[in-house]
Amino acid sequence: MSSPSASAAPPADLDLMAEAVELAHLAGQATLPWFRHVDLAVDRKGDGTPVTAADREAERLIRAELASRHPDDGVLGEEEPETPGTSGRRWILDPIDGTKAFTHGVPLYSNLLAVEDEHGIAIGVINIPALGETVWAGRGRGCFCNGEPARVSTVGSIDESFISTSGFSPWSDEALLALQQTDAHLRTWGDGYGYVLVATGRVEAMIDPAAELYDLAPMPVIMAEAGGRFTSLDGEDGPGHGSGIASNGLLHDDLLALLGGADRTARPGVRPG
């Protein structure tokens, strides 16, 4: 969808925000019985990424709820074909972001949900069910973590920053070396949880060299409302450009410049998961 200027976009509907948070929590509750379950089976999709019964159940639950509540809205998810809509509004969901972490019993996986309208992403939710932590934001309505206002950090130097990523395998050697030559603290608190850490001021930036739309859809509005910034690694606005960088805003241009001088081509066959 095209995105008019932010000043022309109305604030997000408060009831719809509350509903998006509710749906993300429902998805999270659906995954918890499978988390660390001894009988959890892990399948491989055509692209090599893992999928489990928990992924499928959580997505079907949200799709069923949306079909009942908003039958004219479109739905784009990771595990099932896109459902076109006629309302001009689309829900974008990732039932489990961080399936690899989920299958290894790591509690940092998330449920992602975003609402897109004719102005762009209006609402974004990142739910971390195993930690009981949820970050959400609505355009013009602010960003919140478990109901309290969320805000990015005020660190203004790359050398003093913590920078997170979903993993180093998608990085080119040149791009990784460019960051290693700074004094930044590199960590792999990744997937949706990395963006939670940026939005709540616990790290300064989160970088995904390779990611899908459903991995990144909530991030533009969450970062904007938390006082930060989100773009692709090429500086493009929006979540649909195949990569993402979220920051407190103060470091953003410096990080883009640093990585812009490196060959950032992701290694062949490496996909987020």
C-alpha positions in Angstrom: 0.0 0.0 0.0 1.2 3.5 -0.7 2.1 5.7 2.3 1.1 9.4 2.3 3.0 11.7 4.6 2.8 10.9 8.2 1.2 14.3 9.0 -1.8 13.2 6.8 -2.3 9.9 8.7 -4.9 9.8 11.5 -4.1 8.4 14.9 -4.8 4.6 15.3 -8.1 3.5 16.6 -7.8 2.8 20.3 -10.3 -0.1 20.2 -8.4 -1.7 17.3 -5.1 -1.3 19.3 -6.6 -3.1 22.2 -7.9 -5.8 20.0 -4.5 -6.3 18.3 -2.9 -6.7 21.8 -5.7 -9.2 22.8 -5.1 -11.3 19.6 -1.3 -11.3 20.1 -1.9 -12.5 23.7 -4.3 -15.3 22.4 -1.6 -16.4 20.0 0.9 -16.5 22.8 -1.3 -18.5 25.0 -1.8 -21.0 22.2 2.0 -21.5 21.9 2.8 -22.0 25.6 1.5 -25.6 26.0 3.9 -26.6 23.2 6.9 -24.7 24.6 9.5 -27.1 26.0 7.1 -30.0 25.3 8.9 -33.3 24.9 6.7 -34.4 22.0 7.1 -31.2 19.9 7.7 -32.2 16.3 9.7 -29.9 14.1 9.1 -29.9 10.4 11.0 -28.1 7.6 9.4 -25.9 5.1 10.5 -25.6 1.5 12.9 -22.8 2.3 14.5 -24.8 5.1 13.1 -22.9 8.0 11.5 -24.8 10.9 7.7 -24.9 11.6 5.8 -26.6 14.4 2.3 -27.4 15.4 2.5 -24.3 17.7 3.2 -22.0 14.7 0.3 -23.4 12.8 -2.2 -23.4 15.7 -1.4 -19.8 16.6 -1.8 -18.6 13.1 -5.1 -20.5 12.6 -6.4 -19.1 15.8 -5.7 -15.5 14.8 -7.1 -16.0 11.3 -10.3 -17.5 12.7 -10.8 -14.6 15.1 -10.2 -12.1 12.3 -12.5 -13.9 9.9 -15.2 -13.6 12.6 -14.5 -10.0 13.8 -13.3 -8.3 10.6 -14.3 -10.5 7.6 -13.6 -7.7 5.1 -10.0 -7.2 6.2 -7.0 -8.8 4.5 -4.6 -11.1 6.3 -1.0 -11.9 5.5 0.7 -14.6 7.6 3.8 -16.7 7.5 2.2 -20.2 7.5 -0.8 -19.9 5.2 -1.7 -18.2 1.9 -2.6 -14.5 2.0 -6.4 -13.8 2.4 -7.3 -10.7 0.3 -9.6 -8.1 1.8 -11.9 -5.4 0.6 -11.8 -2.9 3.5 -8.4 -1.3 2.7 -7.0 -2.8 5.9 -4.6 -5.7 6.3 -3.4 -7.7 9.3 0.2 -9.0 9.1 1.1 -11.7 11.5 4.0 -14.0 12.4 2.6 -16.6 14.8 6.1 -17.4 16.2 8.9 -15.2 15.4 12.0 -17.1 16.5 10.8 -20.6 15.8 14.4 -21.9 16.2 14.6 -20.4 19.7 11.2 -21.8 20.5 12.2 -25.3 19.4 15.3 -25.1 21.6 13.4 -24.0 24.7 14.7 -20.4 24.6 12.0 -18.0 26.0 12.8 -15.1 23.7 10.4 -16.1 20.9 7.5 -13.7 20.1 4.1 -13.4 18.4 4.1 -10.5 16.0 1.0 -8.7 14.8 0.6 -5.5 12.8 -2.4 -3.6 11.2 -1.8 -1.8 7.9 -4.1 0.8 6.4 -3.9 3.2 3.4 -1.3 5.3 5.3 1.0 2.4 6.2 1.5 0.5 9.4 -0.9 1.8 12.0 -0.6 -0.6 14.9 2.2 -3.0 15.9 2.4 -5.6 18.7 5.4 -7.8 19.9 4.3 -10.3 22.5 6.9 -12.4 24.4 4.6 -15.0 26.0 7.3 -17.0 27.9 8.5 -13.8 29.6 5.1 -12.2 30.1 6.2 -9.0 28.2 4.3 -7.2 25.5 5.2 -4.0 23.6 2.7 -2.3 21.4 2.2 1.0 19.7 -0.4 2.8 17.6 0.2 5.6 15.2 -0.1 8.9 17.2 -0.9 7.0 20.3 2.5 6.2 21.8 4.4 3.0 22.6 3.8 0.9 25.7 5.4 -2.1 27.4 2.9 -3.9 29.7 0.9 -0.8 29.9 3.7 1.6 30.8 5.1 4.1 28.3 8.1 2.8 26.4 11.0 4.9 25.2 14.3 4.4 23.4 17.6 5.1 25.0 19.6 8.4 24.7 23.0 6.9 23.9 24.4 8.9 21.0 27.6 7.0 20.2 28.1 3.7 18.4 31.1 3.0 20.5 28.9 3.2 23.7 26.0 1.3 22.3 24.6 -2.3 22.5 23.7 -3.6 19.1 21.6 -6.8 18.7 20.9 -9.1 15.8 19.0 -12.3 15.2 22.3 -14.1 14.5 25.6 -13.6 12.7 25.1 -16.3 10.0 23.1 -14.0 7.6 25.8 -11.3 7.8 28.5 -10.8 5.2 32.0 -10.9 6.5 32.6 -7.4 5.4 29.5 -6.0 7.2 30.3 -7.8 10.4 33.9 -6.7 10.3 32.7 -3.1 10.0 30.8 -3.3 13.2 33.5 -5.3 15.0 36.0 -2.5 14.3 33.9 -0.2 16.5 33.7 -0.5 20.2 30.0 -1.4 20.1 28.8 -4.3 22.2 27.4 -6.9 19.8 24.8 -9.3 21.1 22.4 -11.9 19.6 19.2 -11.1 21.6 17.3 -11.4 18.3 14.1 -11.8 16.4 11.2 -9.7 17.8 12.8 -9.6 21.3 15.6 -7.5 19.9 13.2 -4.9 18.8 11.5 -5.0 22.2 14.9 -4.1 23.7 15.3 -1.1 21.4 11.8 0.2 22.1 12.3 0.0 25.8 15.8 1.6 25.9 17.7 -1.5 26.9 19.8 -1.7 23.7 20.5 1.0 21.1 19.9 -0.9 17.8 18.7 -4.1 16.3 19.8 -5.2 12.9 18.4 -7.9 10.6 20.3 -8.2 7.3 17.7 -10.6 6.0 14.0 -10.7 7.0 10.5 -11.1 5.6 7.7 -8.6 5.8 5.9 -10.5 8.5 9.1 -10.5 10.6 9.3 -6.7 10.5 5.7 -5.4 10.1 5.2 -4.1 13.6 8.5 -2.3 13.9 8.0 1.0 12.0 5.2 2.2 14.2 6.7 0.8 17.4 10.0 2.5 16.8 8.4 5.8 15.7 6.1 6.0 18.8 9.0 5.0 21.1 11.1 7.9 19.8 13.3 5.8 17.6 13.6 5.0 13.9 13.2 2.0 11.6 14.4 1.5 8.0 15.9 -1.1 5.8 19.7 -1.3 5.7 19.5 0.8 2.6 17.6 3.5 4.5 14.2 2.7 3.0 11.1 3.4 5.1 8.7 0.5 5.8 9.1 -3.2 6.6 8.9 -4.7 3.2 12.4 -4.3 1.8 14.0 -7.5 3.0 16.1 -6.2 5.9 15.6 -4.0 8.9 17.5 -1.8 11.3 15.8 -0.3 14.4 17.6 2.2 16.5 17.1 5.0 19.1 17.3 7.4 16.2 20.5 9.0 17.4 22.7 6.3 15.9 20.7 5.5 12.8 22.5 7.6 10.2 25.9 6.6 11.6 24.9 2.9 11.4 23.6 3.3 7.9 26.8 5.0 6.8 28.9 2.4 8.5 27.1 -0.5 6.9 26.5 1.3 3.6 30.2 1.1 2.9 30.3 -2.7 3.3 29.2 -5.5 1.0 26.1 -6.6 3.0 25.0 -9.4 0.7 23.5 -12.1 2.9 25.2 -15.5 2.6 23.4 -17.8 0.1 20.8 -20.1 1.6 20.7 -18.4 5.0 17.3 -17.3 6.1 15.9 -15.9 9.3 13.9 -18.3 11.5 
